[in-house]
Amino acid sequence: MITPHICRHSYCTNMVNSGMNPKTLQYLMGHSDVSLTLNIYTHTGYDDAKKELARLKEAKKKLDKNRFVTQKHAQITHESLIYKALRRYEEIK
C-alpha cells in the first residue's frame, strides 16, 4: 500500500538522484538536520553509485581536456611573446 509517507521517501530519493543540494532538500522536507534527510529518507543502491562514478569519470575527462587546451594556449602565448621580443630585438640592432 502506498502512503503519503512512502511518497515523501520517494520524493526525497528522486531529488537527491537529480542532483538537488542536500541543504535545500532538508529545508523542503522540513527536517531540522540534514542527516535525517540523507540517512533516513534517501534510498540509494549499487546502481546509483555506479551512475555517480560514471558521471565523475566523465567530468574528469572534461577537466583533463580543458587542462590540455589551457596548457596549449599558454604555450602558444609564451612562444608568441618570445617571437615578438626577438623581432623587436632584431629591429633595435
DSSP file (Angstrom, degrees, kcal/mol; ACC not computed):
  #  RESIDUE AA STRUCTURE BP1 BP2  ACC     N-H-->O    O-->H-N    N-H-->O    O-->H-N    TCO  KAPPA ALPHA  PHI   PSI    X-CA   Y-CA   Z-CA
    1    1 A M              0   0    0      0, 0.0     2,-0.6     0, 0.0     0, 0.0   0.000 360.0 360.0 360.0 132.4    0.0    0.0    0.0
    2    2 A I        -     0   0    0      4,-0.1     3,-0.0     3,-0.0     0, 0.0  -0.773 360.0-176.5 -91.3 123.9    1.3    3.4   -1.0
    3    3 A T     >  -     0   0    0     -2,-0.6     4,-1.9     1,-0.1     3,-0.3  -0.726  41.8-106.5-113.0 164.2    1.1    6.0    1.8
    4    4 A P  H  > S+     0   0    0      0, 0.0     4,-1.7     0, 0.0     5,-0.1   0.852 121.4  57.7 -56.9 -33.3    1.9    9.7    1.8
    5    5 A H  H  > S+     0   0    0      2,-0.2     4,-1.7     1,-0.2     5,-0.1   0.896 103.9  50.3 -65.6 -39.9    4.9    8.8    3.9
    6    6 A I  H  > S+     0   0    0     -3,-0.3     4,-2.5     1,-0.2    -1,-0.2   0.887 107.3  55.3 -63.5 -38.2    6.2    6.5    1.2
    7    7 A C  H  X S+     0   0    0     -4,-1.9     4,-2.8     1,-0.2    -1,-0.2   0.870 104.0  54.4 -62.6 -36.3    5.7    9.3   -1.3
    8    8 A R  H  X S+     0   0    0     -4,-1.7     4,-2.5     2,-0.2    -1,-0.2   0.916 109.0  47.7 -62.9 -42.9    8.0   11.5    0.9
    9    9 A H  H  X S+     0   0    0     -4,-1.7     4,-2.5     2,-0.2    34,-0.3   0.928 113.6  47.4 -62.8 -45.0   10.7    8.9    0.8
   10   10 A S  H  X S+     0   0    0     -4,-2.5     4,-2.7     2,-0.2    -2,-0.2   0.921 112.4  49.5 -62.9 -44.5   10.4    8.6   -3.0
   11   11 A Y  H  X S+     0   0    0     -4,-2.8     4,-2.3     2,-0.2    -2,-0.2   0.935 112.2  47.8 -59.1 -47.8   10.4   12.4   -3.5
   12   12 A C  H  X S+     0   0    0     -4,-2.5     4,-2.2     1,-0.2    -2,-0.2   0.924 113.3  47.3 -61.6 -46.4   13.5   12.8   -1.3
   13   13 A T  H  X S+     0   0    0     -4,-2.5     4,-2.5    28,-0.4    -1,-0.2   0.919 112.6  49.4 -61.7 -44.6   15.3   10.0   -3.1
   14   14 A N  H  X S+     0   0    0     -4,-2.7     4,-1.4     1,-0.2    -1,-0.2   0.875 110.2  50.7 -64.3 -37.4   14.4   11.3   -6.6
   15   15 A M  H  <>S+     0   0    0     -4,-2.3     5,-2.4     2,-0.2     4,-0.4   0.901 111.3  47.5 -68.2 -40.5   15.5   14.8   -5.6
   16   16 A V  H ><5S+     0   0    0     -4,-2.2     3,-1.4     1,-0.2    -2,-0.2   0.928 111.4  51.3 -64.0 -44.1   18.9   13.6   -4.4
   17   17 A N  H 3<5S+     0   0    0     -4,-2.5    -1,-0.2     1,-0.3    -2,-0.2   0.781 105.9  55.6 -64.9 -26.4   19.3   11.5   -7.6
   18   18 A S  T 3<5S-     0   0    0     -4,-1.4    -1,-0.3    -5,-0.2    -2,-0.2   0.552 124.1-103.6 -84.0  -6.1   18.6   14.5   -9.7
   19   19 A G  T < 5 +     0   0    0     -3,-1.4    -3,-0.2    -4,-0.4    -2,-0.1   0.603  59.1 165.9 100.3  12.7   21.4   16.4   -8.0
   20   20 A M      < -     0   0    0     -5,-2.4    -1,-0.2     1,-0.1    -2,-0.0  -0.348  48.4 -99.8 -63.7 141.5   19.5   18.7   -5.6
   21   21 A N     >  -     0   0    0      1,-0.1     4,-2.3     2,-0.1     3,-0.3  -0.422  28.5-134.2 -59.7 128.8   21.6   20.4   -3.0
   22   22 A P  H  > S+     0   0    0      0, 0.0     4,-2.6     0, 0.0    -1,-0.1   0.851 104.1  53.1 -59.0 -36.6   21.1   18.4    0.3
   23   23 A K  H  > S+     0   0    0      2,-0.2     4,-1.9     1,-0.2     5,-0.1   0.879 109.4  49.2 -67.4 -36.6   20.6   21.5    2.4
   24   24 A T  H  > S+     0   0    0     -3,-0.3     4,-2.5     2,-0.2    -1,-0.2   0.924 111.9  48.5 -65.4 -44.0   17.9   22.7    0.0
   25   25 A L  H  X S+     0   0    0     -4,-2.3     4,-2.5     1,-0.2    -2,-0.2   0.897 107.5  55.4 -63.1 -40.2   16.2   19.3    0.2
   26   26 A Q  H  X>S+     0   0    0     -4,-2.6     5,-2.1     1,-0.2     4,-1.0   0.927 110.0  46.8 -56.1 -45.9   16.5   19.4    4.0
   27   27 A Y  H ><5S+     0   0    0     -4,-1.9     3,-0.6     1,-0.2    -2,-0.2   0.930 112.4  48.8 -62.5 -46.4   14.6   22.7    4.0
   28   28 A L  H 3<5S+     0   0    0     -4,-2.5    -1,-0.2     1,-0.3    -2,-0.2   0.848 111.9  49.0 -64.5 -34.0   11.9   21.5    1.6
   29   29 A M  H 3<5S-     0   0    0     -4,-2.5    -1,-0.3    -5,-0.2    -2,-0.2   0.660 110.1-123.9 -79.3 -15.5   11.4   18.3    3.6
   30   30 A G  T <<5 +     0   0    0     -4,-1.0     2,-0.3    -3,-0.6    -3,-0.2   0.760  56.2 153.1  79.2  25.1   11.1   20.3    6.8
   31   31 A H      < -     0   0    0     -5,-2.1    -1,-0.2    -6,-0.2     3,-0.1  -0.643  44.2-147.9 -90.0 145.8   13.9   18.4    8.6
   32   32 A S  S    S+     0   0    0     -2,-0.3     2,-0.4     1,-0.2    -1,-0.1   0.702  86.5  39.4 -81.5 -20.0   15.9   20.1   11.4
   33   33 A D  S >> S-     0   0    0      1,-0.1     4,-1.1    -7,-0.1     3,-0.9  -0.996  70.3-141.4-135.9 134.6   19.0   18.1   10.5
   34   34 A V  H 3> S+     0   0    0     -2,-0.4     4,-2.6     1,-0.2     5,-0.3   0.778 100.5  67.3 -65.1 -26.0   20.4   17.1    7.0
   35   35 A S  H 3> S+     0   0    0      1,-0.2     4,-2.8     2,-0.2     5,-0.4   0.860  97.3  53.5 -64.9 -32.4   21.4   13.7    8.3
   36   36 A L  H <>>S+     0   0    0     -3,-0.9     4,-1.6     2,-0.2     5,-1.5   0.927 110.7  47.3 -63.3 -44.2   17.8   12.8    8.8
   37   37 A T  I  <>S+     0   0    0     -4,-1.1     5,-0.5     3,-0.2     4,-0.3   0.934 121.9  33.9 -61.7 -47.3   17.2   13.8    5.1
   38   38 A L  I  <5S+     0   0    0     -4,-2.6    -2,-0.2     3,-0.2    -1,-0.2   0.829 124.6  38.5 -83.5 -32.7   20.1   11.9    3.8
   39   39 A N  I  <5S+     0   0    0     -4,-2.8    -3,-0.2    -5,-0.3    -2,-0.2   0.764 129.0  23.1 -92.8 -25.7   20.3    8.8    6.1
   40   40 A I  I  <5S+     0   0    0     -4,-1.6    -3,-0.2    -5,-0.4    -2,-0.1   0.816 128.1  36.0-106.8 -45.0   16.6    8.0    6.6
   41   41 A Y  I   <S+     0   0    0     -5,-1.5     2,-0.5    -4,-0.3   -28,-0.4   0.661 101.7  77.3 -90.8 -16.9   14.6    9.5    3.7
   42   42 A T      < -     0   0    0     -5,-0.5     2,-0.6    -6,-0.2   -32,-0.1  -0.834  58.7-169.1-100.7 128.6   17.1    8.9    0.9
   43   43 A H        +     0   0    0     -2,-0.5     2,-0.3   -34,-0.3    -4,-0.1  -0.945  15.4 163.1-120.6 111.6   17.4    5.3   -0.5
   44   44 A T        -     0   0    0     -2,-0.6     2,-0.2     3,-0.0    -2,-0.0  -0.858   8.9-179.5-124.3 161.4   20.3    4.7   -2.9
   45   45 A G     >  -     0   0    0     -2,-0.3     4,-2.0     1,-0.0     5,-0.2  -0.673  48.3 -63.7-142.5-164.7   21.9    1.5   -4.0
   46   46 A Y  H  > S+     0   0    0      1,-0.2     4,-2.6    -2,-0.2     5,-0.2   0.894 126.4  53.1 -58.2 -45.8   24.6   -0.1   -6.2
   47   47 A D  H  > S+     0   0    0      1,-0.2     4,-2.2     2,-0.2    -1,-0.2   0.875 108.2  51.3 -61.5 -37.5   23.1    1.3   -9.5
   48   48 A D  H  > S+     0   0    0      2,-0.2     4,-2.1     1,-0.2    -1,-0.2   0.917 111.1  47.3 -64.9 -43.0   23.1    4.8   -8.1
   49   49 A A  H  X S+     0   0    0     -4,-2.0     4,-2.3     1,-0.2    -2,-0.2   0.895 110.7  52.5 -64.7 -40.0   26.7    4.5   -7.0
   50   50 A K  H  X S+     0   0    0     -4,-2.6     4,-2.0     2,-0.2    -2,-0.2   0.912 110.0  48.1 -62.5 -43.9   27.6    3.1  -10.4
   51   51 A K  H  X S+     0   0    0     -4,-2.2     4,-2.2     1,-0.2    -1,-0.2   0.899 111.3  50.8 -63.1 -41.4   25.9    6.1  -12.2
   52   52 A E  H  X S+     0   0    0     -4,-2.1     4,-2.3     1,-0.2    -2,-0.2   0.898 109.3  50.0 -66.1 -40.5   27.7    8.6  -10.0
   53   53 A L  H  X S+     0   0    0     -4,-2.3     4,-2.2     2,-0.2    -1,-0.2   0.888 110.4  50.4 -65.1 -38.5   31.1    7.0  -10.6
   54   54 A A  H  X S+     0   0    0     -4,-2.0     4,-2.1     2,-0.2    -2,-0.2   0.896 110.1  50.9 -64.6 -39.5   30.4    7.1  -14.4
   55   55 A R  H  X S+     0   0    0     -4,-2.2     4,-2.2     1,-0.2    -2,-0.2   0.905 110.7  48.3 -63.9 -42.1   29.5   10.8  -14.0
   56   56 A L  H  X S+     0   0    0     -4,-2.3     4,-2.2     2,-0.2    -2,-0.2   0.881 109.2  53.2 -66.0 -38.1   32.7   11.6  -12.1
   57   57 A K  H  X S+     0   0    0     -4,-2.2     4,-1.9     2,-0.2    -2,-0.2   0.912 110.5  47.3 -62.7 -42.5   34.8    9.7  -14.7
   58   58 A E  H  X S+     0   0    0     -4,-2.1     4,-2.1     2,-0.2    -2,-0.2   0.890 110.4  52.0 -65.4 -40.5   33.2   11.9  -17.5
   59   59 A A  H  X S+     0   0    0     -4,-2.2     4,-2.3     1,-0.2    -1,-0.2   0.885 108.1  52.1 -63.9 -38.4   33.8   15.1  -15.5
   60   60 A K  H  X S+     0   0    0     -4,-2.2     4,-2.8     2,-0.2    -1,-0.2   0.901 107.1  52.8 -64.2 -41.1   37.4   14.1  -15.0
   61   61 A K  H  X S+     0   0    0     -4,-1.9     4,-2.4     1,-0.2    -2,-0.2   0.931 110.6  47.1 -58.8 -45.9   37.8   13.6  -18.8
   62   62 A K  H  X S+     0   0    0     -4,-2.1     4,-2.6     2,-0.2    -2,-0.2   0.901 112.1  50.1 -63.6 -41.0   36.4   17.1  -19.5
   63   63 A L  H  X S+     0   0    0     -4,-2.3     4,-2.4     2,-0.2    -2,-0.2   0.926 111.3  48.1 -63.0 -45.3   38.6   18.6  -16.9
   64   64 A D  H  X S+     0   0    0     -4,-2.8     4,-2.1     2,-0.2    -2,-0.2   0.892 112.1  50.1 -62.6 -40.0   41.7   16.9  -18.3
   65   65 A K  H  X S+     0   0    0     -4,-2.4     4,-2.3     2,-0.2    -2,-0.2   0.929 112.1  47.0 -64.5 -45.2   40.7   18.0  -21.8
   66   66 A N  H  X S+     0   0    0     -4,-2.6     4,-2.5     1,-0.2    -2,-0.2   0.870 109.9  53.9 -64.3 -36.4   40.3   21.6  -20.7
   67   67 A R  H  X S+     0   0    0     -4,-2.4     4,-2.6     2,-0.2    -1,-0.2   0.914 108.5  49.5 -64.1 -42.1   43.6   21.5  -18.8
   68   68 A F  H  X S+     0   0    0     -4,-2.1     4,-2.8     2,-0.2    -2,-0.2   0.929 111.2  48.9 -62.1 -45.4   45.3   20.4  -22.0
   69   69 A V  H  X S+     0   0    0     -4,-2.3     4,-2.5     1,-0.2    -2,-0.2   0.909 112.6  48.2 -60.9 -42.7   43.7   23.2  -24.0
   70   70 A T  H  X S+     0   0    0     -4,-2.5     4,-2.4     2,-0.2    -1,-0.2   0.911 112.6  47.9 -65.0 -43.0   44.7   25.7  -21.4
   71   71 A Q  H  X S+     0   0    0     -4,-2.6     4,-2.3     2,-0.2    -2,-0.2   0.907 112.3  49.3 -64.1 -41.3   48.3   24.4  -21.3
   72   72 A K  H  X S+     0   0    0     -4,-2.8     4,-2.6     2,-0.2    -2,-0.2   0.917 111.0  50.0 -64.1 -42.8   48.5   24.5  -25.1
   73   73 A H  H  X S+     0   0    0     -4,-2.5     4,-2.6     1,-0.2    -2,-0.2   0.909 110.7  49.6 -61.0 -42.7   47.1   28.1  -25.1
   74   74 A A  H  X S+     0   0    0     -4,-2.4     4,-2.5     2,-0.2    -1,-0.2   0.894 111.0  49.9 -63.9 -39.8   49.7   29.1  -22.5
   75   75 A Q  H  X S+     0   0    0     -4,-2.3     4,-2.8     2,-0.2    -2,-0.2   0.926 112.0  46.9 -64.9 -45.2   52.5   27.5  -24.6
   76   76 A I  H  X S+     0   0    0     -4,-2.6     4,-2.5     2,-0.2    -2,-0.2   0.914 113.4  48.7 -63.4 -42.9   51.4   29.3  -27.8
   77   77 A T  H  X S+     0   0    0     -4,-2.6     4,-2.2     2,-0.2    -2,-0.2   0.920 112.2  49.1 -62.5 -43.8   51.1   32.6  -25.9
   78   78 A H  H  X S+     0   0    0     -4,-2.5     4,-2.2     2,-0.2    -2,-0.2   0.935 112.7  46.8 -61.6 -47.8   54.6   32.1  -24.4
   79   79 A E  H  X S+     0   0    0     -4,-2.8     4,-2.5     1,-0.2    -1,-0.2   0.886 111.2  53.0 -61.8 -38.4   56.1   31.3  -27.8
   80   80 A S  H  X S+     0   0    0     -4,-2.5     4,-2.4    -5,-0.2    -1,-0.2   0.895 108.8  48.9 -64.6 -40.5   54.4   34.2  -29.4
   81   81 A L  H  X S+     0   0    0     -4,-2.2     4,-2.4     2,-0.2    -1,-0.2   0.893 111.2  49.6 -66.5 -39.7   55.8   36.6  -26.7
   82   82 A I  H  X S+     0   0    0     -4,-2.2     4,-2.5     2,-0.2    -2,-0.2   0.926 110.9  50.2 -63.5 -44.1   59.3   35.2  -27.3
   83   83 A Y  H  X S+     0   0    0     -4,-2.5     4,-2.4     1,-0.2    -2,-0.2   0.925 111.4  48.0 -60.3 -45.8   58.9   35.6  -31.0
   84   84 A K  H  X S+     0   0    0     -4,-2.4     4,-2.4     1,-0.2    -1,-0.2   0.904 111.3  50.7 -62.2 -41.8   57.8   39.3  -30.6
   85   85 A A  H  X S+     0   0    0     -4,-2.4     4,-2.2     1,-0.2    -1,-0.2   0.908 111.4  47.8 -64.1 -41.4   60.6   40.0  -28.2
   86   86 A L  H  X S+     0   0    0     -4,-2.5     4,-2.3     2,-0.2    -1,-0.2   0.895 110.8  51.6 -65.6 -39.7   63.2   38.6  -30.7
   87   87 A R  H  X S+     0   0    0     -4,-2.4     4,-1.9     2,-0.2    -2,-0.2   0.915 110.9  47.4 -63.5 -43.4   61.7   40.5  -33.5
   88   88 A R  H  X S+     0   0    0     -4,-2.4     4,-2.0     2,-0.2    -1,-0.2   0.897 109.9  53.6 -64.7 -39.5   61.9   43.8  -31.5
   89   89 A Y  H  X S+     0   0    0     -4,-2.2     4,-1.7     1,-0.2    -2,-0.2   0.918 108.7  49.1 -60.6 -43.2   65.5   43.0  -30.6
   90   90 A E  H  < S+     0   0    0     -4,-2.3    -1,-0.2     1,-0.2    -2,-0.2   0.869 109.5  52.5 -63.9 -37.4   66.3   42.5  -34.3
   91   91 A E  H  < S+     0   0    0     -4,-1.9    -1,-0.2     1,-0.2    -2,-0.2   0.866 109.0  49.7 -66.4 -36.4   64.7   45.8  -35.1
   92   92 A I  H  <        0   0    0     -4,-2.0    -1,-0.2     1,-0.2    -2,-0.2   0.851 360.0 360.0 -72.1 -34.6   66.7   47.7  -32.5
   93   93 A K     <        0   0    0     -4,-1.7    -1,-0.2    -5,-0.2    -2,-0.2   0.482 360.0 360.0 -58.6 360.0   70.0   46.2  -33.7
